[in-house]
Amino acid sequence: MLAVTDMNVTMQMLLPEIIVAATGALVLILDLIWVRPLGAAPSARPWLAYVGIAGLALAAVATVAERHTSAALFSNIFVVDPLAVFFKVLFIGIAIIVLLYSVETLPRFTRWPAEFYALMIWCTLGHMMLASSNELFTIFLSLQLTSLPLIVLIGYAKHDGRSGEAAIKYLLLVLVSTAVLLYGMSLVYGSLGTSTLPDIGAELAKRTTIGPALILGLVLLLTGFAFKIAAVPFQFWVPDVYEGAPTPVTAFLSVGSKFAGFALALRIVVTALRIDMDWHITFGVMAALSMFFGNLSAIRQSDMKRMLAYSGIAQAGYLLVGLASLSQEGVGGLLFYTVAYGCANLAAFGVVMIVAEHTKSTRIQDYAGLARRSPLVGLSLAVALLSLGGLPLMAGFMAKFYVFVYAAKAGLIWLVAIGVMNSVISLYYYLRVVWQLYVPAGEDLGEMKVPVRSSVALTFCVAGVLTLGIFPEPVMQAAQAAAAALFGG
Amino acid sequence: MGYVLAATVLLPLVGAIVVALLPKSAEGAPRPLAIVFAAANLGVASWLWANFDRTASAIQFELKLPWIPALGTSIHLGVDGLSLPMVLLTALLTLLAVIASKNISEQRKEYFSLILLLEAGLAGVFIALDLIVFYLFWEVVLIPMFFLINIWGGPNRRYAAVKFFLYTLAGSLAMLGGIIGLFLLNGANSFDMIGLREGSAALPIATQAALFTAIGIALAIKVPMVPFHTWLPDAHVEAPTAVSVLLAGVLLKMGSYGFLRFGPQLLPGGFTRLSPVIALLAVISIVWGAAIALRQTDLKKLVAYSSVSHMGYVMLGIAAGTGAGIMGAGVQMFSHGLIAGLLFLLVGAFYERAHTREISAFGGVVKVTPVLAGILVFASFASLGLPGLSGFVGEFLVILGALGPYMIYAAVAGLAVVLTAGYLLWMVRRVAFGELNADRATMPDITLTEALAIGPLCVATVLVGIFPQTLVGVMNVAVEGVAKVLGR
């Protein structure tokens, strides 16, 4: 890895982050000088989102330009490597899709969308920084940058009590997990005298015995990301927060926030935790518990958002299978899985938003006959759910296959067996919804008009699911390259 | 040339998309359009049949395109003598099923689109030469089938569709496990069914047997072999007629075809170790299926259980592993496709007229519908193995082939023909002959559409029965190859 000291080069490397930070500010300024003076004129508001999307797209271009870079900035506390680039492009893509959805949904619960957009963009900035963080304190700051906007975003629907309740719950979660993380960091730093991840790894590799303080520190460090990815046993906050938050925020949480946790986990686990301990078992057990808990709970849900919340816990389990194999190929599988899951889950939440606009409901029973009211929406949800269930020709199959093959190669046959068993369990509740889409509704509710912006975002996600299911090669290669950067340096 | 073969998948796939995208106002268009695509596909399959080199042992019309190098899988397609008859059968039965679906009144374009998608999946299973591609198509078949039963099925369709889905899915996942195991243990870092042969055949016998058990469960569910058969009667009873035709005619053959591909060609040691078990289950299926069919009061259930019994012969031939046994299995697969299709079309025709499938609700219908009743008699004779019709050739060869390795089983299978004759002739007697049931007195005879769907199957049954060498000639080289691998 190239250590960069030149300030100009440093700034160049930080270009994506700078663009994103400036975009958030620009949205706020435009709101003040242009949209608000117009009063309540709604026609100008979508433009704030478009400006945000344009800025994010620009940042994505700047990020992709760094795809062959491998550099360490500020004395190795911030790295730009293919892994960081992979995650940053993913985070930006997620933000763009969610912004597109938000344009349609926001007017229902707020008259002032500018802060919403800006906070979401800055939260994405936090995710991006997390993907590059290589040092404990940088990690901590980046995490705060993601968590604080999220608290506000979750509580954005001021007139909905559930939204406020969810925000308070998330706030308490952030407080607790931050305290835990900070305590863990201080223990690790106190024991080893260094805070950059590679140095921690080198120090740990040297030691023959590891004291209780250090063990505790490492365990607390791990809980920091376990909360973010919502894996068992740190999942308890998920259903209520997912259900209460405005749906675009839920969609954002369910993918962006979760993947940020994995970006963090990968760096910590692979670069820092170089001690002779069976991490296979630790992550394997976490994965197995998450899959079982998520899937078995999802079966009982009658609310779509809650079902997707529990399904998200189970999906975190599948992702952890990739981490548990602790091999370059396994991590490659995990990365591919994030893209596949991102497309499918964003499509599913997109449909939830569109349906909620029409029926004011997120209950599964109100999805009856959806495919007749709007073939596009019905087909999109069917594809998304079948992909989440891991049926072939969809991205989800390729992703599960990829992860499971290399987990089996790493010797985790028992975990693969549990994963496969869980795929069957999950199909039960995914298919139940798909079946619902194609049965006649009790009454004829007429055709469902889908707004253009939503259908663009939805089509993009569904096309992603199908493309990744049939031609997964380009994304798989990018994932492998990113994983290789993490392992091979 | 390989692209012509790929057309057997692409053509129906394009057809499925085109039909699905038809505007809502074009209500009359889906069926004619589906007929065009299915007929074109039959044309392609016939061309393949005509241009197939009957003397070459190699895979023909091969196509290999890179797909996912990271996972060692490529799009590898091709046919040999074992798969080509299945490709032709798929194309033929799909066309007839589309023709026979005249009375589908709800959601027509979805229906025909799914039938074409089903055809694409079925053709894909038979031409895939890469395990992942094979598995993908295997699963693709599941999705349209689930919806076809679930949306256009009978009153208890939801239960039947879910049962079908869960049974086959559970099997598929065992198969996926077996495929992954094959991949990991082989060391070739490839999923190519041809490329894996050498490495997998060299694995220890116990490993091969374990892998083949995992894969074999999926296949046995599909065939279906007793005790994995309980999904079949439910699915058949609820499925619309055309779907039953494809289910019995082609879907079941995916299982027996898979036994031929995975057994002798990939895991010969494991297959040889397990073949006594397969043979035993096959004989149990033959007898059990026939015995249960004997006491059915529902026409469609009777035909469904007769499929279990007839597929038992296929499996006995495969388990025997001799040249005659495998040839018999291949002929029986093709022949059962024709005859089961024929019987289900007839049951559908009767059901449409009487709105019931209870055997006791019929009686003496030969007096009002002589043609339909006559074809029922013909189909029953074909099914029970009357010499001169296709069913005889297959079952005769199977029993002949099984005599060497499994003399007692062969004898039981031979005697079971009596049971088969029993349930079929008794059914014919109760439906077609005897006192005319007063409720059926105004039943109209065969319509033109029905004749178009049923006629070709009758002709093909006779042709295969009288000139089996056309079929045998295509399969011969491949069958000899399989028998040689097994050393029998």
Chai-1 contact restraints between the chains, C-beta under 6 A:
chainA,res_idxA,chainB,res_idxB,connection_type,confidence,min_distance_angstrom,max_distance_angstrom,comment,restraint_id
A,P392,B,L136,contact,1.0,0.0,6.0,A-B,restraint_1
A,P392,B,E139,contact,1.0,0.0,6.0,A-B,restraint_2
A,V405,B,I180,contact,1.0,0.0,6.0,A-B,restraint_3
A,A408,B,I180,contact,1.0,0.0,6.0,A-B,restraint_4
A,A408,B,L184,contact,1.0,0.0,6.0,A-B,restraint_5
A,K409,B,L184,contact,1.0,0.0,6.0,A-B,restraint_6
A,V420,B,L173,contact,1.0,0.0,6.0,A-B,restraint_7
A,P472,B,I68,contact,1.0,0.0,6.0,A-B,restraint_8
A,E473,B,I68,contact,1.0,0.0,6.0,A-B,restraint_9
A,M476,B,A70,contact,1.0,0.0,6.0,A-B,restraint_10
